[in-house]
């Protein structure tokens, strides 16, 4: 799953909590313009979660997705 941290209506960590049952141990990547430390406490106990700071380009995103999927395999 790839999600922004701050979204209208639901924050990314809340989305993960609701989706975890469907995701199993699949890797999760959060993208944000905020520092990771500002929301890391909301992810306590979660595994296979990574962070990618904004701004990013599509090539960087694709490379990180590939890396995360390889680590999960």
NUDREN-114313 format. One record per residue (C-alpha): residue in three letters; chain; y, x negated, z negated. Coordinates in steps of 0.05 Angstrom, whole numbers. Example, Ala and Ser with C-alpha at 12.3 -4.5 7.8 and 13.67 -1.06 7.14 Angstrom:
+-------+-------+--------+--------+--------+
! lumgu ! pakol !      v !      u !      w !
+-------+-------+--------+--------+--------+
!   ALA !     A !    -90 !   -246 !   -156 !
!   SER !     A !    -21 !   -273 !   -143 !
+-------+-------+--------+--------+--------+
***
This chain:
+-------+-------+--------+--------+--------+
! lumgu ! pakol !      v !      u !      w !
+-------+-------+--------+--------+--------+
!   UNK !     A !      0 !      0 !      0 !
!   UNK !     A !     70 !    -24 !     15 !
!   UNK !     A !    127 !     10 !    -21 !
!   UNK !     A !    199 !     -1 !    -38 !
!   UNK !     A !    212 !     -3 !   -112 !
!   UNK !     A !    272 !     44 !   -113 !
!   UNK !     A !    266 !    108 !    -72 !
!   UNK !     A !    295 !    177 !    -77 !
!   UNK !     A !    253 !    224 !   -119 !
!   UNK !     A !    200 !    174 !   -142 !
!   UNK !     A !    201 !    101 !   -159 !
!   UNK !     A !    149 !     54 !   -129 !
!   UNK !     A !    113 !     39 !   -195 !
!   UNK !     A !    107 !    115 !   -207 !
!   UNK !     A !     78 !    123 !   -137 !
!   UNK !     A !     28 !     68 !   -151 !
!   UNK !     A !      6 !    102 !   -215 !
!   UNK !     A !     -7 !    167 !   -177 !
!   UNK !     A !    -41 !    132 !   -118 !
!   UNK !     A !    -84 !     82 !   -156 !
!   UNK !     A !   -143 !    129 !   -159 !
!   UNK !     A !   -143 !    132 !    -83 !
!   UNK !     A !   -128 !     58 !    -72 !
!   UNK !     A !   -182 !     29 !   -117 !
!   UNK !     A !   -170 !    -46 !   -119 !
!   UNK !     A !   -132 !    -48 !    -53 !
!   UNK !     A !    -72 !    -96 !    -54 !
!   UNK !     A !     -3 !    -68 !    -66 !
!   UNK !     A !     63 !    -99 !    -44 !
!   UNK !     A !    130 !    -78 !    -70 !
!   UNK !     A !    193 !    -94 !    -31 !
!   UNK !     A !    260 !    -93 !    -65 !
!   UNK !     A !    331 !   -118 !    -66 !
!   UNK !     A !    326 !   -120 !   -141 !
!   UNK !     A !    296 !   -179 !   -178 !
!   UNK !     A !    222 !   -173 !   -194 !
!   UNK !     A !    236 !   -183 !   -268 !
!   UNK !     A !    277 !   -118 !   -269 !
!   UNK !     A !    215 !    -75 !   -258 !
!   UNK !     A !    155 !   -119 !   -275 !
!   UNK !     A !    147 !    -85 !   -342 !
!   UNK !     A !    133 !    -20 !   -305 !
!   UNK !     A !     72 !    -53 !   -273 !
!   UNK !     A !     39 !    -76 !   -337 !
!   UNK !     A !    -36 !    -74 !   -330 !
!   UNK !     A !    -35 !    -69 !   -254 !
!   UNK !     A !    -74 !   -119 !   -212 !
!   UNK !     A !    -68 !   -140 !   -139 !
!   UNK !     A !      7 !   -126 !   -139 !
!   UNK !     A !     55 !   -173 !   -103 !
!   UNK !     A !    130 !   -173 !    -92 !
!   UNK !     A !    172 !   -189 !    -31 !
!   UNK !     A !    248 !   -193 !    -40 !
!   UNK !     A !    296 !   -162 !     10 !
!   UNK !     A !    324 !   -176 !     60 !
!   UNK !     A !    261 !   -190 !    101 !
!   UNK !     A !    245 !   -191 !    175 !
!   UNK !     A !    184 !   -161 !    207 !
!   UNK !     A !    152 !   -230 !    219 !
!   UNK !     A !    156 !   -247 !    145 !
!   UNK !     A !    129 !   -179 !    126 !
!   UNK !     A !     70 !   -187 !    174 !
!   UNK !     A !     54 !   -256 !    148 !
!   UNK !     A !     54 !   -233 !     76 !
!   UNK !     A !     11 !   -173 !     91 !
!   UNK !     A !    -39 !   -219 !    125 !
!   UNK !     A !    -39 !   -266 !     65 !
!   UNK !     A !    -49 !   -209 !     15 !
!   UNK !     A !   -106 !   -179 !     55 !
!   UNK !     A !   -140 !   -247 !     60 !
!   UNK !     A !   -135 !   -257 !    -15 !
!   UNK !     A !   -165 !   -189 !    -27 !
!   UNK !     A !   -225 !   -201 !     19 !
+-------+-------+--------+--------+--------+
***
